[in-house]
Amino acid sequence: MSLRLYRDHDLTGANTLGLPCRAERCLAPATPAELSEALAMAREAGWPIQVLGGGSNLILPAELPGLVIRPVMNEWWLEEGAGDSVRVHAEAGVVWHELVMALAARGLWGLENLALIPGHCGAAPIQNIGAYGVELAAHLEAVHLVHLDDGRAAVLGPEDCAFGYRDSIFKHALAGRVVITRLVLRVSRRAAPRLAYGDLATRVGEAPSPLAVAEAVCAVRREKLPDPAVLGNAGSFFKNPVIPAAQAEALLREHPQMPHFPLADGRVKLAAGWLIDRCGLKGWRDGPFAVHDRQALVLVHHGGGSAQGLLEFAGRVANEVQGRFDITLEREPRLAG
């Protein structure tokens, strides 16, 4: 066996929430061949498998039985396409933010609004990451994956991924059944800045480069969001709720300043952070967990907590919003195991 098998492996540093977790066994394949070896080993031994990337959108329990696979395949390369189009091939272990900044520095447009989103490329399609008016789905050409049960390789196009708002087939029909190995993304040499969200336009001036836009996005995110390396968090803990237009109109009569975003299907998206803030919960802390004092959509971990404690804390936040606005908040981070 060329892979090193770790037993009783500490994963506390492998999740951005900093929750204590130990894996019964852990393998870190660095190549597709090593991944095949890891899956074959698990099948032969009958171990349940949990795939873990950067741990940025995940809630880890105290223990993970079976085998944890942490792909560390971290190569990426460019392929020239037709006209101004360029394909980006990025393996699952590539750090997403580093890829975005490298592409922006090369003058390639498309992903710059997604700068500073934590995690690895392999996790990006799972929740269809998005920020500042851009979603991964708009720039994805293919997802390469391997089925956990038999090691069978497959390639999905964007039409196969059932992408939605912070949603995909990888959270449903394929949840816990595949490991993503590589993404194929589409970017462009043609300037196409998207600056309609927030104050991005005023931060970059006229005719910005993709790197200037990416750096402006980073600045905005750093002003609003805590660094998980300093204060444990999983970014946005709740999805922005989408409600019927009639319900939104009723809420706007009572709260005319409420941020709201009409959607093409007639429904309206609300800002979960605003709802939590209006419940008086921004900055609220109970033991090891708190609602962040600058962005109420983010729950933070000060240390010493557990997954169960976090879920209970989040439930109390959601209950406050439900009681005041009659809106159900849905958790964004996935619960491992």
Secondary structure by P-SEA (a helix, b strand, c coil): ccbbbbcccccccccccccbbbbcbbbbbccaaaaaaaaaaaaaabbbbbbbccccccccccccccbbbbbcccccccccccccbbbbbbcccccaaaaaaaaaaacccccccccccccccccccccccccccccccccccbbbbbbccccccccccccccccccccccccccccccccccbbbbbbccccccccccccccccccccccaaaaaaaaaaaaaacccccccccccccccccccccaaaaaaaaaaccccbbbbccccbbbbcaaaaaaaaccccccccccccccccccbbbbcccccaaaaaaaaaaaaaaaaaaccbbbbbcccccc
